Amino acid sequence: MSRPALTLKWFGCYLMLLGLALMLLPNLLLGLFHIAATSEVWIRIVGVLAFNIGVYYLAAARSESRPLFLASVYTRTLVLASFAIFALLQLCEPIVVLFGAVDFCGGLWTLHALRTENRARAIRN
């Protein structure tokens, strides 16, 4: 498995664990980050979506889907930007930006792995 694929594999595992936590124990996770508990189903829906995206990332990693590796860099950057805007508009707790920062750092990790691999290929050719 290539280095870029490994970054998506590990990020996919993170998303699957986050998704499971949001589906099964949402208020425990929310409480850890001092976010108000909820009895609404939306948090569990977000958990299902996070879990499913994690599954997609694992499948992309296994198949070495380079276009998806690159697309994930852009979408994970968008997550941070969106969460920061939501926090600035006071639509969510500022701590939510931390989750966006995790996405962004994962995207940077993938981008670095892609660039490193591209440089290595250029040297070999």
Backbone torsions as a table, in degrees:
resi	resn	phi	psi	omega
1	MET	NA	132.4	-179.2
2	SER	-69.9	164.4	177.8
3	ARG	-62.4	-44.2	176.3
4	PRO	-59.8	-38.2	178.7
5	ALA	-64.5	-38.5	178.2
6	LEU	-62.4	-36.6	179.0
7	THR	-63.8	-39.9	178.2
8	LEU	-72.3	-34.5	177.3
9	LYS	-59.4	-50.3	-177.6
10	TRP	-68.4	-37.2	177.9
11	PHE	-68.7	-36.0	175.4
12	GLY	-62.0	-41.1	177.1
13	CYS	-62.4	-43.3	177.0
14	TYR	-58.1	-46.6	-178.9
15	LEU	-65.1	-37.6	178.7
16	MET	-66.1	-41.4	177.6
17	LEU	-66.2	-43.6	176.7
18	LEU	-60.3	-44.7	179.2
19	GLY	-60.7	-44.4	177.9
20	LEU	-61.5	-43.3	179.2
21	ALA	-61.2	-42.2	-179.9
22	LEU	-69.8	-31.3	178.4
23	MET	-75.6	-42.8	-170.2
24	LEU	-96.5	-37.0	-176.3
25	LEU	-136.2	56.6	-172.2
26	PRO	-60.9	-41.6	-175.5
27	ASN	-72.5	-26.2	173.7
28	LEU	-64.3	-47.2	179.4
29	LEU	-65.3	-44.8	179.1
30	LEU	-59.8	-42.3	179.9
31	GLY	-62.3	-36.6	178.3
32	LEU	-59.6	-28.9	-178.5
33	PHE	-106.7	15.2	177.8
34	HIS	56.5	39.2	174.5
35	ILE	-104.0	138.5	-176.2
36	ALA	-56.3	137.5	176.6
37	ALA	-63.9	156.5	179.1
38	THR	-141.7	149.4	173.6
39	SER	-108.9	2.5	179.9
40	GLU	-77.6	154.7	-175.6
41	VAL	-78.3	-14.5	-173.8
42	TRP	-56.0	-37.4	-177.5
43	ILE	-67.0	-35.4	177.6
44	ARG	-71.5	-34.0	175.8
45	ILE	-63.7	-43.0	176.0
46	VAL	-59.9	-38.7	177.3
47	GLY	-61.4	-43.0	177.6
48	VAL	-61.7	-43.7	179.9
49	LEU	-64.3	-44.0	178.5
50	ALA	-62.0	-44.3	178.9
51	PHE	-59.5	-46.4	-178.7
52	ASN	-64.5	-39.5	176.9
53	ILE	-63.6	-37.6	175.7
54	GLY	-60.7	-40.7	177.0
55	VAL	-62.5	-42.9	178.3
56	TYR	-61.4	-41.6	179.6
57	TYR	-63.5	-40.4	177.6
58	LEU	-64.0	-42.3	178.9
59	ALA	-64.3	-41.0	178.4
60	ALA	-64.0	-39.9	179.3
61	ALA	-63.5	-45.6	-178.8
62	ARG	-64.3	-32.8	-177.8
63	SER	-94.4	3.5	-179.8
64	GLU	55.1	46.5	-177.4
65	SER	-79.8	84.3	-176.3
66	ARG	-58.6	-38.7	176.6
67	PRO	-59.9	-37.2	178.1
68	LEU	-71.7	-34.5	176.6
69	PHE	-55.8	-49.9	-177.9
70	LEU	-67.1	-42.3	178.7
71	ALA	-59.7	-36.3	-179.2
72	SER	-66.2	-29.2	177.4
73	VAL	-62.3	-46.1	-179.4
74	TYR	-68.1	-43.6	-177.6
75	THR	-69.0	-34.5	178.7
76	ARG	-72.1	-27.9	172.7
77	THR	-68.6	-40.6	178.2
78	LEU	-62.5	-34.3	177.9
79	VAL	-59.9	-49.0	179.6
80	LEU	-60.5	-47.5	-179.1
81	ALA	-60.1	-44.0	-179.5
82	SER	-64.2	-46.7	-178.8
83	PHE	-64.7	-37.2	177.9
84	ALA	-64.6	-42.5	177.8
85	ILE	-64.3	-43.6	178.0
86	PHE	-57.9	-42.2	-179.8
87	ALA	-67.6	-42.8	178.9
88	LEU	-61.9	-35.2	178.2
89	LEU	-83.6	3.4	-180.0
90	GLN	58.9	35.8	175.8
91	LEU	-89.3	-14.4	178.6
92	CYS	-150.2	169.4	176.3
93	GLU	-68.1	142.0	179.4
94	PRO	-57.5	-27.7	-179.3
95	ILE	-61.1	-21.9	179.3
96	VAL	-61.4	-27.6	178.0
97	VAL	-60.5	-28.6	177.3
98	LEU	-58.8	-41.4	177.9
99	PHE	-64.1	-38.1	175.2
100	GLY	-65.1	-36.5	178.6
101	ALA	-65.7	-36.9	176.6
102	VAL	-63.0	-44.6	176.7
103	ASP	-59.4	-46.9	-178.5
104	PHE	-60.6	-45.7	178.9
105	CYS	-62.7	-38.9	175.6
106	GLY	-62.5	-39.1	177.4
107	GLY	-65.3	-41.0	176.5
108	LEU	-63.4	-38.4	177.7
109	TRP	-61.1	-45.6	178.7
110	THR	-64.2	-44.0	179.1
111	LEU	-60.6	-44.5	178.3
112	HIS	-60.3	-44.2	179.5
113	ALA	-63.8	-40.2	177.8
114	LEU	-63.3	-45.6	-179.0
115	ARG	-65.9	-40.8	178.6
116	THR	-61.9	-43.6	178.7
117	GLU	-65.1	-40.4	178.4
118	ASN	-63.5	-40.4	177.9
119	ARG	-63.8	-42.8	180.0
120	ALA	-62.6	-39.7	177.9
121	ARG	-65.2	-40.9	-179.8
122	ALA	-64.2	-37.0	179.8
123	ILE	-68.1	-39.9	180.0
124	ARG	-67.1	-28.7	-176.7
125	ASN	-92.7	NA	NA
